[in-house]
Amino acid sequence: MIPYRVSVLAPNADDDRSHKVMVFGTYADTDGEALRTVSGAMPDGWRVDRIAGLLSRAEVEQLRLAHGEVREVSSFTIDGLLTPEDALYASQERSRPEAL
């Protein structure tokens, strides 16, 4: 098993242009399994972003994860985040429809 770090975007209820980026740790056999495992543990509206690397030896020893278990490693907030949907409209020089 591989100790993965997976980043997740959690929306800010007060500001749709601000997201909390959270990093979760999990053990999995493949990248795809790590992404699915973390995705399955997230609330509706949270988006699994990508594999953010591997857990350090210290993180592995501290978290003591079992296969398939998901735990938060760290988090931070990004203001003015350009989501993939926003980037699509920005690249086409159109304004984003309000009802997406």
Secondary structure, DSSP 8 states (H G I E B T S, - for coil): -EEEEEEEEEEETTEEEEEEEEEEEEEESSHHHHHHHHHHHS-TT-EEEEEEEE--HHHHHHH---BT-EEEEEEEEEET---HHHHHHHHTT----S--
